Amino acid sequence: MKLYDVYPIFNLNIVKGKGCRVWDEDGNEYLDLYGGHAVISIGHAHPKYVENISKQVATLGFYSNSVINTLQQGVAEKLGRISGYDDYNLFFINSGAEANENALKLSSFKNGKKRVIAFRKAFHGRTSLAVEITDNPKIIAPINANGHTTYLAMGDIEGVRAEIAKGDVTAVIIEGIQGVGGIDIPDDGFLQQLQEMCNATDTTLILDEIQSGCGRSGKFFAHQWAGIKPDIITQAKGIGNGFPIGVVLISPKYQAVYGELGTTFGGNHLACAAAEAVLDVMEEEKLLDNVNKVGAFLMSELAKIDGIKEVRGRGLMIGIEFDRPIKEIRSKLLFDEKVFTGVSGTNVIRLLPPLTLSMAEAEEFIKRFRRVLGQ
Ligand SMILES: Cc1ncc(COP(=O)(O)O)c(C=O)c1O
């Protein structure tokens, strides 16, 4: 059997990772400024992570959600404390898209409505509702195009007001920082107005922190820069450091009903062991401080480089926009300088390194990047 060929891949077989570095099968070492698409938070093969998962798999790899799972309770407690959301409730699932699906279901169960407001260039995942609220017609199959979504420009608060006034909007969903869309940060004031408007109209405000959460922006959630407290927050990627896990943080306004949501694998013992290690390491190694320090250094060094149109982002979620396609720059970075980076669209290089990136590694990246640009 062959693989279903949907991924345009680099001809590289990565076989090992440690910290912020990965190695290919020929032993070449790469600096990882991509984190496997914002997934690696505490670094590849962190000893605490390896120990937690190894111990757990040797003890109990899986049991179902029909029995007590104290590991889930432990993760909920830690996540609540570290994120500042200890009054919220936690639902476990397996991926980002599923987290958004469940957030939308909760919203619709609560207020009985069906339409969603999402923003231009938004990416929320590829399952049925998640893809329907994603602003990319190429990945929305006819079976998913059910007219649930109205897309507005980010910042268009009057547009949001007018749509909500029609009476059928269940939720407004917005990324803490748009990732796939090109590292676009919603204005603090816009987020604050959204929250006010949603509160006043029983519309659910959902913050998709799947990429921007778990400390990547320098606060636990990117929306915390705006001082808001949304109704529902979705998170995945970094919380598992590579183990598939998604979570939905739910305001106490929502009353759980038996059977309303459910999953076979969500919150399984191994996923919890992974998340627990991530949260412990974030605290023990003060990763938020590191993200702020190293992120600020990268932003200031990047701003000194000629030929870049704009550098934007927060913490270790950084977009470097050129006024031309970056395909060749990215390819030179990877093959000549051995640096993994991400991309948004055609002109933006996306940096999403592990949150453990050191100052020395950041300096090394800047040196290699300058070499590629001939500076
Ligand atoms: C903001 C955002 N939401 C949702 C998703 C979907 O997550 P997953 O691929 O885990 O389903 C992603 C993935 O890139 C994302 O960046």
PDBQT file of the ligand as one rigid body, heavy atoms in Angstrom, charges set to zero:
ROOT
HETATM    1  C1  LIG A 401      -5.186  28.043  15.212  1.00  0.00    +0.000 C 
HETATM    2  C2  LIG A 401      -5.379  26.585  14.883  1.00  0.00    +0.000 A 
HETATM    3  N1  LIG A 401      -6.561  26.015  15.127  1.00  0.00    +0.000 NA
HETATM    4  C3  LIG A 401      -6.784  24.706  14.870  1.00  0.00    +0.000 A 
HETATM    5  C4  LIG A 401      -5.793  23.915  14.332  1.00  0.00    +0.000 A 
HETATM    6  C5  LIG A 401      -6.070  22.465  14.061  1.00  0.00    +0.000 C 
HETATM    7  O1  LIG A 401      -5.366  21.654  14.932  1.00  0.00    +0.000 OA
HETATM    8  P1  LIG A 401      -5.169  20.095  14.601  1.00  0.00    +0.000 P 
HETATM    9  O2  LIG A 401      -4.294  20.013  13.388  1.00  0.00    +0.000 OA
HETATM   10  O3  LIG A 401      -4.532  19.535  15.843  1.00  0.00    +0.000 OA
HETATM   11  O4  LIG A 401      -6.518  19.529  14.351  1.00  0.00    +0.000 OA
HETATM   12  C6  LIG A 401      -4.534  24.472  14.045  1.00  0.00    +0.000 A 
HETATM   13  C7  LIG A 401      -3.471  23.661  13.424  1.00  0.00    +0.000 C 
HETATM   14  O5  LIG A 401      -2.537  24.140  12.817  1.00  0.00    +0.000 OA
HETATM   15  C8  LIG A 401      -4.327  25.841  14.321  1.00  0.00    +0.000 A 
HETATM   16  O6  LIG A 401      -3.154  26.443  14.060  1.00  0.00    +0.000 OA
ENDROOT
TORSDOF 0
